[in-house]
Amino acid sequence: MKKWVLIAGLFFFASMAMPGIAEAQVVIKIKPTPPSAPPAPPPPKKGYIWVKPYWKWSQRHQRYIWRPGHWIVKRPRQRWIPGHWRETRRGYIWIEGHWRTVYRR
């Protein structure tokens, strides 16, 4: 019993350490429409970045779903890279928004 719990725990922690490996990238054949949204509202306070609204593909509904914009807290020494749709030979893929470390020279 202890051996089984130990093995299950190891698998759990290994899967948490490598989340990107389990994620499949979905290729969409239907071109997303460009988002048109009103300007961003004022930030809640200083130090926030606006994440623009976008169309996200829903595998369950087999259509695009509108994701509204929202504010996120700015991280020190990092730059927000917005999410975007990239066209490939097979179709369109979503590149998730993420933080990138800024190195000073």
JONOR-V794524 format. One record per residue. RES is the residue in one small letter. PSI is psi as a letter, one per 40 degrees, with the letter a starting at -180 (* if undefined). Layout:
BEGIN
RES:PSI / RES:PSI
END
This chain:
BEGIN
m:d / k:d / k:d / w:d / v:d / l:d / i:d / a:d / g:d / l:d / f:d / f:d / f:d / a:d / s:d / m:d / a:d / m:g / p:d / g:d / i:d / a:e / e:h / a:i / q:h / v:h / v:h / i:h / k:d / i:h / k:h / p:i / t:i / p:h / p:h / s:h / a:i / p:i / p:i / a:i / p:i / p:i / p:i / p:d / k:i / k:i / g:e / y:i / i:h / w:h / v:h / k:i / p:i / y:i / w:h / k:h / w:h / s:h / q:d / r:d / h:e / q:f / r:i / y:i / i:h / w:h / r:h / p:i / g:i / h:i / w:i / i:i / v:h / k:i / r:h / p:i / r:f / q:i / r:h / w:h / i:h / p:i / g:i / h:i / w:h / r:h / e:h / t:i / r:d / r:e / g:a / y:h / i:i / w:h / i:h / e:i / g:i / h:i / w:i / r:h / t:h / v:h / y:h / r:i / r:*
END
